[in-house]
Amino acid sequence: MAWPALIGPASLLESDARTPRWLPGAPGRLEAAIGSRNADGTLTIHHYISDQRRPDDGWRRGAAISTRATGPASLFQRGRPDTTAHELIAAVPEPDGLVGYAWAATAPLASGWRRIGPDKPPPIETRPPWDGPDDAREWGYGVVIAVATAATRLRNGWVQALVQVDGSIYHLHRQQRAGGVRWIRHACLRLADDDPVLDATEPSAKVAQVSGERDSQPGGTGRTLSTSESRSGVRGTDLGVRFDHAGRTFLLFGDTHWSRRPWLGTRDAIAEVLDPDAERPDVRFHGAPLNVRGLNLRGGLVTMREYDVPLDAFSARGQLYGFFTSNHFRDEQPMGRSVLARATRAVPAIDPRQRRRPVRFRPLATFSDHRFVNVSVQRHGDHLLIWGSGTFRADDIRLARVDLTAPAVVAGLARGGVAPFLDAVRYWTGPDAWSADEADARPIVTPGAHGEVSVRWVPEVGRYLMLTMGGPDDPAGAAVLLRTATQPWGPWSPRLRLFDWIAGGMHPPDASRRFIRAFADGTDPVGDAVFRQQARSTGAAYAPYFFDARRDGDRLLLRYTLSTWNPYQVVLMRHRLRLDELTCSV
């Protein structure tokens, strides 16, 4: 079924309503009116809002404006800001004609819109023209159906847009940069993936909590795999990306909170897994954070603040290399760029008691600030395969590769010379086609709202396994999802739902198996209070990263790490997959 227009040219505006942290000249709230299809062909129009206080402030959906719209709504405002007379007005086409609805801009988001009767076309200010891309390189295989633009005070006048690609809704910035401008995705409001979603025959189960001192799950053992606060000073962390190097197994962790060392902020962590094949492996955190310091060829200093996290690592001729994100909030993006770095020691020494000697990486170069900001990498033969997504939790997945046998690639990295490596990067542009230009990279999985992505080759089943999460308003729901393929570019199998983290992690039938905080009113024993924002909220699940897999008869025993927000920790999950589920098709 073809998608109708869910937004129109005037479905977006920056209102004069002030956010709680408003300062003179700061941007106001973004307001949007977005439709969804009804069974009878009409639309339900919902109000959406984004405060724009921080680049990671998400869009929130408010009350329905109309449930019988025959087309997209238009927005405008009237009245003096910060008074009860300040209102947002929606002009909605309905079967009886154009109808006006009003909402008090000072009211709670969930409060109702009131019908103010038949309306004439509103006096809407002229919207900026849309001059963004609409071809397959930008949008995968989707078609741009409708666009709404708005002039805003963000960065002294950045134009912003909502773009409907088939049924998905994306928020874009028209970034003004040195030497020109570019349109780039900023957020996904709704992911409309019409491909089927299949359910695994049994859901994933939690094995143990990896990080932190105590497991608050009612039916848990109380002990984590690391007892990381008393042993290493790690109160809480997220991510947990496994890599193997020099016969040892390590985990990389993201924004980490350190006991009694507030000056470390959210500096990242590394741990060694001493017995990775065990059912409950012993995890030993290093007592000092990761340190990525120094200038690189492009992009300036590497930063180590929130959202500046390790992504993955690989070995080449005994040297260890890692990918990291850097420059959070640059260009109003949660993650600014990805950086390739080299460990200053071939084999990091992991010591829980060490508080002063961090594991050091030296940055070599910016890898990407567009399509490959979040990456998952793996060596396969003579090639390094790099799967990546761009804007955090708003983009498709693409593929690049590097021929490590190309002249001076590995030898250059060992000396700190990264130019041959960057020159050898090739981006997948279609069957049997590769390009040296990142802008040519085509999605291998689309439509997308991806952030963290984890891909590994499992030789026992002859397939690549890809772990991702569901997107906003995704038909797959709040779930850990698996795809498989025999080639790194696909075709990828339909999404297989491994774990519904709301049903299985927050509200399981057996309450003793609950390990994600479900209630924020102080009555829930599950969770922790690592920092203020997290302590006041319920939990969530994100960042599934492949840990290991082994074949057991007609099953594949798959384990992966998962972050739970509250508790602000990482857990180890296990899933028993039937082999025929790996090749599932509809």
For each residue, the residues with C-beta under 8 A, 3 or more apart:
1:
2:
3: 6 37 145 164 166 167 192
4: 35 37 43 71 145
5: 8 35 71 72 145 146 164
6: 3 34 35 36 37 43 72 145 146 164 167 169
7: 11 12 32 33 34 35 72 146 147 148 162 164 169
8: 5 11 71 72 73 74 146 148
9: 74 127 147 148 149
10: 13 74 75 76 122 124 127 148
11: 7 8 32 33 34 72 73 74 75 148 162
12: 7 30 31 32 75 148 149 150 160 161 162
13: 10 30 31 75 76 77 150
14: 27 28 29 30 31 52 150 151 152 153 154 160
15: 28 29 30 31 77 88 105
16: 28 77 81 86 105
17: 28 29 81 82 86 105 106
18: 22 28 81 82
19: 22 26 28 29 51 52 53
20: 51 53
21: 26 53
22: 18 19 26 28
23: 26
24:
25: 153
26: 19 21 22 23 153
27: 14 52 152 153 154
28: 14 15 16 17 18 19 22 52 152 153
29: 14 15 17 19 49 50 51 52
30: 12 13 14 15 49 50 52 59 150 152 160 171
31: 12 13 14 15 47 48 49 75 88
32: 7 11 12 47 48 49 50 59 75 148 162 189
33: 7 11 45 46 47 48 65 72 73 74 75 90 92
34: 6 7 11 45 46 48 162 169 189 190
35: 4 5 6 7 43 44 45 46 69 72 73
36: 6 43 44 46 190
37: 3 4 6 41 43 167
38: 41 42 43 44 67 68
39:
40:
41: 37 38
42: 38 67 68 69 70 95
43: 4 6 35 36 37 38 66 69 70 71 72
44: 35 36 38 64 66 67 69
45: 33 34 35 64 65 66 67 69 72 73 90 92
46: 33 34 35 36 61 62 63 64 65
47: 31 32 33 61 62 63 64 65 88 90 103 109 113
48: 31 32 33 34 59 60 61 62 189
49: 29 30 31 32 59 60 62 109
50: 29 30 32 57 58 59 60 171 187
51: 19 20 29 57
52: 14 19 27 28 29 30 57 152 154
53: 19 20 21 57
54: 57 329
55: 186 329 332 333 334
56: 307 329 334 392
57: 50 51 52 53 54
58: 50 187
59: 30 32 48 49 50 171 187 189 472
60: 48 49 50 109
61: 46 47 48
62: 46 47 48 49 109 110 111
63: 46 47 103 109 110 111 112 113
64: 44 45 46 47 67 113
65: 33 45 46 47 73 90 92 101 103 113
66: 43 44 45 69 73 90 92 94 99 101 113
67: 38 42 44 45 64
68: 38 42 94 95
69: 35 42 43 44 45 66 72 73 92 93 94
70: 42 43 93 94 95
71: 4 5 8 43 93
72: 5 6 7 8 11 33 35 43 45 69 93 146
73: 8 11 33 35 45 65 66 69 90 91 92 93
74: 8 9 10 11 33 90 91 121 122 124
75: 10 11 12 13 31 32 33 88 89 90 91 124
76: 10 13 88 89 91 122 123 124 125
77: 13 15 16 86 87 88 89 105
78: 85 86 87 89
79: 83 85 86 87 105
80: 83 85 86
81: 16 17 18 86 105
82: 17 18 86 106
83: 79 80 86 106
84: 104 106
85: 78 79 80
86: 16 17 77 78 79 80 81 82 83 104 105 106
87: 77 78 79 102 103 104 105
88: 15 31 47 75 76 77 102 103 105
89: 75 76 77 78 100 101 102 116 122
90: 33 45 47 65 66 73 74 75 100 101 102 103 113
91: 73 74 75 76 98 99 100 119 121 122
92: 33 45 65 66 69 73 98 99 100 101
93: 69 70 71 72 73 97 98 99
94: 66 68 69 70 97 98 99
95: 42 68 70
96: 99 118
97: 93 94 118
98: 91 92 93 94 118 119 120 121
99: 66 91 92 93 94 96 115 117 118 119
100: 89 90 91 92 115 116 117 118 119 122
101: 65 66 89 90 92 113 114 115 116
102: 87 88 89 90 113 114 116
103: 47 63 65 87 88 90 107 111 112 113 114
104: 84 86 87 107 111
105: 15 16 17 77 79 81 86 87 88
106: 17 82 83 84 86
107: 103 104 111
108: 111
109: 47 49 60 62 63
110: 62 63
111: 62 63 103 104 107 108
112: 63 103
113: 47 63 64 65 66 90 101 102 103
114: 101 102 103
115: 99 100 101
116: 89 100 101 102 119
117: 99 100
118: 96 97 98 99 100
119: 91 98 99 100 116 122
120: 98
121: 74 91 98 124
122: 10 74 76 89 91 100 119
123: 76
124: 10 74 75 76 121 127
125: 76
126:
127: 9 10 124 148 149 150 151
128: 149 150 151 159
129: 149
130: 147 149 161
131: 174 183
132: 138 147 161 163 172 174 183
133: 137 138 139 183
134: 138 139 144
135: 138 139
136: 139 140 141 442
137: 133 439 440 441 442
138: 132 133 134 135 183
139: 133 134 135 136 142 143 144 165 446
140: 136 165 396 442 443 446 447 448
141: 136 443 446
142: 139 165 166 168 446 447
143: 139 165 166
144: 134 139 147 163 164 165
145: 3 4 5 6 164 165 166
146: 5 6 7 8 72 163 164
147: 7 9 130 132 144 161 162 163 164
148: 7 8 9 10 11 12 32 127 161 162
149: 9 12 127 128 129 130 159 160 161
150: 12 13 14 30 127 128 159 160 161
151: 14 127 128 157 159
152: 14 27 28 30 52 157 158 159 160
153: 14 25 26 27 28 156 157
154: 14 27 52 157 158 160 173 332
155: 158 176 332
156: 153
157: 151 152 153 154 176
158: 152 154 155 173 174 175 176 332
159: 128 149 150 151 152 173 174
160: 12 14 30 149 150 152 154 171 172 173 174 186
161: 12 130 132 147 148 149 150 171 172 174 183
162: 7 11 12 32 34 147 148 169 170 171 172 189
163: 132 144 146 147 169 170 172
164: 3 5 6 7 144 145 146 147 167 168 169
165: 139 140 142 143 144 145 168 170 447
166: 3 142 143 145 192 194 447
167: 3 6 37 164 190 192 194
168: 142 164 165 188 190 191 192 193 447 449
169: 6 7 34 162 163 164 188 189 190
170: 162 163 165 185 186 187 188 189 394
171: 30 50 59 160 161 162 185 186 187 188 189 394
172: 132 160 161 162 163 183 184 185 186
173: 154 158 159 160 183 184 186 331 332
174: 131 132 158 159 160 161 181 182 183
175: 158 181 182 183 184 331 332
176: 155 157 158 181
177: 180 181 182 331
178:
179:
180: 177
181: 174 175 176 177
182: 174 175 177
183: 131 132 133 138 161 172 173 174 175
184: 172 173 175 331 333 370 390 391
185: 170 171 172 188 390 391 394 395
186: 55 160 170 171 172 173 332 333 391 394
187: 50 58 59 170 171 391 393 394
188: 168 169 170 171 185 191 393 394 449 471 472
189: 32 34 48 59 162 169 170 171 472 473
190: 34 36 167 168 169 472 473
191: 168 188 447 448 449 470 471 472 473 474
192: 3 166 167 168 447 473 475
193: 168 197 447 471 474 475 476 495
194: 166 167 475
195: 494 495
196: 494 495 586
197: 193 475 476 481 494 495 496 497
198: 494 495 496 497 581 584 586
199: 496 497
200: 203 204 482 496 497 498 575 577 581
201: 578 581
202: 575 576
203: 200 498 499 500 504 575
204: 200 480 498 499 504 560 573 574 575
205: 513 573 574 575
206: 209 217 505 513 515 571 572 573 574
207: 279 280 559 571 572 573 574
208: 215 220 221 224 225 280 571 572
209: 206 212 215 217 220 224 225 515 567 569 570 571 572
210: 224 225 226 240 251 283 561 569 570 571 572
211: 224 225 226 228 234 236 237 240 253 283 285 569 570
212: 209 215 224 226 228 229 234 235 236 528 567 569
213: 224 227 228 229 230 235
214: 222 223 224
215: 208 209 212 220 221 222 223 224 515
216: 220 515 525 526 527 528 567
217: 206 209 220 512 513 514 515 526
218: 511 512 514 525 526
219: 510 512 513
220: 208 209 215 216 217 515
221: 208 215
222: 214 215
223: 214 215 227
224: 208 209 210 211 212 213 214 215 227 228 569
225: 208 209 210 211 280 281 282 283 572
226: 210 211 212 231 232 234 271 282 283 284 285
227: 213 223 224 230 231
228: 211 212 213 224 231 232 233 234 235 237 271 283 285
229: 212 213 232 233 234 235 259
230: 213 227
231: 226 227 228 284 285 287 352
232: 226 228 229 271 284 285 286 287 352
233: 228 229 258 259 260 261 287 355
234: 211 212 226 228 229 237 253 256 257 258 259 269 285
235: 212 213 228 229 257 258 259 530
236: 211 212 256 257 528 530 531 534 567 568 569
237: 211 228 234 240 253 254 255 256 257 269 568 569 570
238: 253 254 255 542 543 563 565 568 569 570
239: 252 253 254 309 310 452 543 545 561 563 570
240: 210 211 237 251 252 253 543 545 561 562 563 570
241: 251 252 253 310 311 312 313 454 545 561
242: 249 250 251 273 276 545 546 547 548 561
243: 249 250 252 312 313 314
244: 247 248 249 250 315
245: 248 250 313 315 320 347
246: 315 318 320 346 347
247: 244
248: 244 245 272 347
249: 242 243 244 272 273 276
250: 242 243 244 245 270 271 272 273 313 348 350
251: 210 240 241 242 270 271 272 273 283 561
252: 239 240 241 243 268 269 270 290 310 311 312 313 322
253: 211 234 237 238 239 240 241 256 268 269 270 271 310 570
254: 237 238 239 268 309 310 543 563
255: 237 238 266 268 306 307 309
256: 234 236 237 253 264 266 267 268 269 289
257: 234 235 236 237 266 530 531 568
258: 233 234 235 261 262 264 267 289
259: 229 233 234 235
260: 233
261: 233 258 264 355
262: 258 265
263:
264: 256 258 261 267 289
265: 262 304 305 306
266: 255 256 257 305 306
267: 256 258 264 289 290 291 304
268: 252 253 254 255 256 289 290 304 308 309 310
269: 234 237 252 253 256 285 286 289 290
270: 250 251 252 253 285 286 290 310 348 350 359
271: 226 228 232 250 251 253 283 284 285 286 350
272: 248 249 250 251 283 284 286 350
273: 242 249 250 251 276 281 282 283 284
274: 281 282 283 284
275: 278 281 282
276: 242 249 273 281 547 548
277: 281 548
278: 275 281 282
279: 207
280: 207 208 225
281: 225 273 274 275 276 277 278 572
282: 225 226 273 274 275 278
283: 210 211 225 226 228 251 271 272 273 274
284: 226 231 232 271 272 273 274 350 352
285: 211 226 228 231 232 234 269 270 271 350 352
286: 232 269 270 271 272 289 348 350 351 352 354 358 359
287: 231 232 233 351 352 353 354 355
288: 291 354 355 356 357 358 359
289: 256 258 264 267 268 269 286 304 358
290: 252 267 268 269 270 304 310 358 359 360 361
291: 267 288 304 358 359 360 361
292: 302 304 324 326 339 341 360 361 362 363
293: 302 360 361 362 363
294: 301 302 362 363
295: 300 301 363
296: 299 300 302 339 363 364 365 366 418
297: 364 365 366 418 419
298: 365 366
299: 296 302 326 327 337 339 365 366 369
300: 295 296
301: 294 295
302: 292 293 294 296 299 308 324 326 327 339 341 363
303: 308 326 327 328
304: 265 267 268 289 290 291 292 308 326
305: 265 266 308 328
306: 255 265 266 328
307: 56 255 325 328 329 334 335 392
308: 268 302 303 304 305 324 325 326 327 328 335
309: 239 254 255 268 324 325
310: 239 241 252 253 254 268 270 290 313 322 323 324
311: 241 252 322 323 324 325 338 374 375 376 377
312: 241 243 252 322 323 375 376 377
313: 241 243 245 250 252 310 320 321 322 323 377
314: 243 320 321 377 378 379 384
315: 244 245 246 318 319 320 321 379
316: 319 321 379 404 410 413 414
317: 410 414
318: 246 315 346
319: 315 316 342 343 346 413 414
320: 245 246 313 314 315 342 343 346 347 348
321: 313 314 315 316 340 341 342 343 364 413
322: 252 310 311 312 313 340 341 342 343 361
323: 310 311 312 313 338 339 340 341 367 375 377
324: 292 302 308 309 310 311 338 339 341 361 363
325: 307 308 309 311 328 335 336 337 338 339 373 374
326: 292 299 302 303 304 308 336 337 338 339 363
327: 299 302 303 308 330 336 337
328: 303 305 306 307 308 325 334 335 336
329: 54 55 56 307 332 333 334 336
330: 327 333 336 337
331: 173 175 177 184 336 369
332: 55 154 155 158 173 175 186 329
333: 55 184 186 329 330 336 373 391 392
334: 55 56 307 328 329 391 392
335: 307 308 325 328 338 373 374 391 392
336: 325 326 327 328 329 330 331 333 369 373
337: 299 325 326 327 330 366 367 368 369 373
338: 311 323 324 325 326 335 366 367 368 369 372 373 374 375 388
339: 292 296 299 302 323 324 325 326 363 364 365 366 367
340: 321 322 323 363 364 365 366 367 418 421
341: 292 302 321 322 323 324 361 362 363 364
342: 319 320 321 322 361 362 364 413 414 416
343: 319 320 321 322 346 348 359 360 361
344: 360 361 362
345: 348 349 359 360
346: 246 318 319 320 343
347: 245 246 248 320
348: 250 270 286 320 343 345 359
349: 345 354 359
350: 250 270 271 272 284 285 286 359
351: 286 287 354 357
352: 231 232 284 285 286 287
353: 287
354: 286 287 288 349 351 357
355: 233 261 287 288
356: 288
357: 288 351 354
358: 286 288 289 290 291
359: 270 286 288 290 291 343 345 348 349 350
360: 290 291 292 293 343 344 345
361: 290 291 292 293 322 324 341 342 343 344
362: 292 293 294 341 342 344 416
363: 292 293 294 295 296 302 324 326 339 340 341
364: 296 297 321 339 340 341 342 413 416 418 421
365: 296 297 298 299 339 340 418 421 422
366: 296 297 298 299 337 338 339 340 369
367: 323 337 338 339 340 372 375 422
368: 337 338 371 372 373 375 388 390 438
369: 299 331 336 337 338 366 373
370: 184 373 390 438 439
371: 368 388 389 390 395 398 427 438 439 441
372: 338 367 368 375 386 388 389 390 398 400 438
373: 325 333 335 336 337 338 368 369 370 388 389 390 391 392
374: 311 325 335 338 388 389 390 392 450 451 452 453
375: 311 312 323 338 367 368 372 386 387 388 453
376: 311 312 386 387 388 453 454 455 456
377: 311 312 313 314 323 384 385 386 387
378: 314 384 385 455 456 457
379: 314 315 316 383 384 385 404
380: 383 384 385 457 488
381:
382: 403 404 405
383: 379 380 401 402 403 404
384: 314 377 378 379 380 401 402 404
385: 377 378 379 380 399 400 401 455 488
386: 372 375 376 377 399 400 401 402 425
387: 375 376 377 397 398 399 444 453 455 466 488
388: 338 368 371 372 373 374 375 376 397 398 399 400 453
389: 371 372 373 374 392 395 396 397 398 448 450 451 453
390: 184 185 368 370 371 372 373 374 394 395 396
391: 184 185 186 187 333 334 335 373 394 395
392: 56 307 333 334 335 373 374 389 451
393: 187 188 449 450 451 471
394: 170 171 185 186 187 188 390 391 449 450 451
395: 185 371 389 390 391 448 449 450
396: 140 389 390 443 444 445 446 447 448 450
397: 387 388 389 443 444 445 446 448 450 453 466 468
398: 371 372 387 388 389 427 428 441 442 443 444
399: 385 386 387 388 427 428 441 444 488 489
400: 372 385 386 388 425 426 427 428 438 441
401: 383 384 385 386 425 426 428 434 488
402: 383 384 386 406 409 421 424 425 426
403: 382 383 406 409 424 426
404: 316 379 382 383 384 409 410
405: 382 409
406: 402 403 409 420 424
407: 420
408: 411 412 417 420
409: 402 403 404 405 406 412 413 420 421 424
410: 316 317 404 413 414
411: 408 414 415
412: 408 409 415 417 418 419 420 421
413: 316 319 321 342 364 409 410 416 417 418 421
414: 316 317 319 342 410 411
415: 411 412
416: 342 362 364 413
417: 408 412 413 420
418: 296 297 340 364 365 412 413 421 422
419: 297 412 422 423
420: 406 407 408 409 412 417 423 424
421: 340 364 365 402 409 412 413 418 424 425
422: 365 367 418 419 425
423: 419 420 436
424: 402 403 406 409 420 421
425: 386 400 401 402 421 422 436 438
426: 400 401 402 403 434 435 436
427: 371 398 399 400 434 435 436 437 438 440 441
428: 398 399 400 401 433 434 441 442 444 489
429: 433 434 435 440 441 442
430: 433 442
431:
432:
433: 428 429 430
434: 401 426 427 428 429
435: 426 427 429 440 441
436: 423 425 426 427
437: 427 440
438: 368 370 371 372 400 425 427 441
439: 137 370 371
440: 137 427 429 435 437
441: 137 371 398 399 400 427 428 429 435 438
442: 136 137 140 398 428 429 430
443: 140 141 396 397 398 446 448
444: 387 396 397 398 399 428 489 490 492
445: 396 397 448 450 466 468 483 490 492
446: 139 140 141 142 396 397 443
447: 140 142 165 166 168 191 192 193 396
448: 140 191 389 395 396 397 443 445 471
449: 168 188 191 393 394 395 471 472 474
450: 374 389 393 394 395 396 397 445 453 468 469 471
451: 374 389 392 393 394 469 542 543
452: 239 374 468 469 542 543 544 545
453: 374 375 376 387 388 389 397 450 466 467 468
454: 241 376 466 467 468 544 545 546 560
455: 376 378 385 387 464 465 466 467 488 546
456: 376 378 464 465 546 549
457: 378 380 463 464 465
458: 461 462 463 464 465 549 556
459: 462
460: 549 550 551 556
461: 458 549 551 556 579 582
462: 458 459 486
463: 457 458 484 485 486 582 583
464: 455 456 457 458 484 485 486 487 488
465: 455 456 457 458 482 483 484 546 549 558 582
466: 387 397 445 453 454 455 482 483 484 485 492
467: 453 454 455 480 481 482 544 545 546 560
468: 397 445 450 452 453 454 480 481 483 544
469: 450 451 452 479 480 481 541 542 543 544
470: 191 474 476 477 478 479 481
471: 188 191 193 393 448 449 450 474 476
472: 59 188 189 190 191 449
473: 189 190 191 192
474: 191 193 449 470 471 477
475: 192 193 194 197
476: 193 197 470 471 479 481 495 497
477: 470 474 497 500 502
478: 470 500 501 502 540 541
479: 469 470 476 497 498 499 500 501
480: 204 467 468 469 497 498 499 501 541 544 560 562 573
481: 197 467 468 469 470 476 495 496 497 498
482: 200 465 466 467 495 496 498 558 577
483: 445 465 466 468 492 493 494 495 496
484: 463 464 465 466 492 493 582 583
485: 463 464 466 488 489 490 491 492 493
486: 462 463 464
487: 464 490 491
488: 380 385 387 399 401 455 464 485
489: 399 428 444 485
490: 444 445 485 487
491: 485 487
492: 444 445 466 483 484 485
493: 483 484 485 496 582 583 584 585
494: 195 196 197 198 483 584 585 586
495: 193 195 196 197 198 476 481 482 483
496: 197 198 199 200 481 482 483 493 581 584
497: 197 198 199 200 476 477 479 480 481 500
498: 200 203 204 479 480 481 482 575
499: 203 204 479 480 504 505 541 562 573 575
500: 203 477 478 479 497 503 504
501: 478 479 480 504 505 506 516 540 541 562
502: 477 478 505 506 507
503: 500 506 507 508
504: 203 204 499 500 501 508 513
505: 206 499 501 502 508 514 515 516 539 541 564
506: 501 502 503 514 516 517 518 538 539
507: 502 503 514 518
508: 503 504 505 511 513 514
509:
510: 219 513
511: 218 508 514
512: 217 218 219
513: 205 206 217 219 504 508 510
514: 217 218 505 506 507 508 511 518 526
515: 206 209 215 216 217 220 505 526 564 567 571
516: 501 505 506 526 527 538 539 540 541 564 565 566 567
517: 506 520 524 526 527 537 538 539 566 567
518: 506 507 514 524 526 538 539
519: 523 524 538
520: 517 524 536 537 538
521: 524
522:
523: 519
524: 517 518 519 520 521 527
525: 216 218
526: 216 217 218 514 515 516 517 518 539 567
527: 216 516 517 524 539 566 567
528: 212 216 236 535 566 567 568 569
529: 534 535
530: 235 236 257 534 535 567 568
531: 236 257 534 535 568
532: 535 536
533: 536 537
534: 236 529 530 531 537 565 566 568
535: 528 529 530 531 532 566
536: 520 532 533
537: 517 520 533 534 565 566
538: 506 516 517 518 519 520 566
539: 505 506 516 517 518 526 527 564 565 566 567
540: 478 501 516 564 565 566
541: 469 478 480 499 501 505 516 544 562 563 564 565
542: 238 451 452 469 562 563 565
543: 238 239 240 254 451 452 469 561 562 563
544: 452 454 467 468 469 480 541 560 561 562 573
545: 239 240 241 242 452 454 467 560 561 562
546: 242 454 455 456 465 467 549 558 560
547: 242 276 559 560 561 572
548: 242 276 277 558 559
549: 456 458 460 461 465 546 556 557 558 559
550: 460 556 557
551: 460 461 555 556 557 579
552: 555 556 557 576
553:
554: 578 579
555: 551 552 576 577 578 579
556: 458 460 461 549 550 551 552 576 577 578 579 582
557: 549 550 551 552 574 575 576 577
558: 465 482 546 548 549 574 575 576 577
559: 207 547 548 549 572 573 574 575
560: 204 454 467 480 544 545 546 547 572 573 575
561: 210 239 240 241 242 251 543 544 545 547 570 571 572 573
562: 240 480 499 501 541 542 543 544 545 570 571 572 573
563: 238 239 240 254 541 542 543 569 570 571
564: 505 515 516 539 540 541 567 568 569 570 571
565: 238 516 534 537 539 540 541 542 568
566: 516 517 527 528 534 535 537 538 539 540
567: 209 212 216 236 515 516 517 526 527 528 530 539 564
568: 236 237 238 257 528 530 531 534 564 565
569: 209 210 211 212 224 236 237 238 528 563 564
570: 209 210 211 237 238 239 240 253 561 562 563 564
571: 206 207 208 209 210 515 561 562 563 564
572: 206 207 208 209 210 225 281 547 559 560 561 562
573: 204 205 206 207 480 499 544 559 560 561 562
574: 204 205 206 207 557 558 559
575: 200 202 203 204 205 498 499 557 558 559 560
576: 202 552 555 556 557 558
577: 200 482 555 556 557 558 581 582
578: 201 554 555 556 581
579: 461 551 554 555 556 582 583
580: 583 584
581: 198 200 201 496 577 578 584
582: 461 463 465 484 493 556 577 579
583: 463 484 493 579 580
584: 198 493 494 496 580 581
585: 493 494
586: 196 198 494
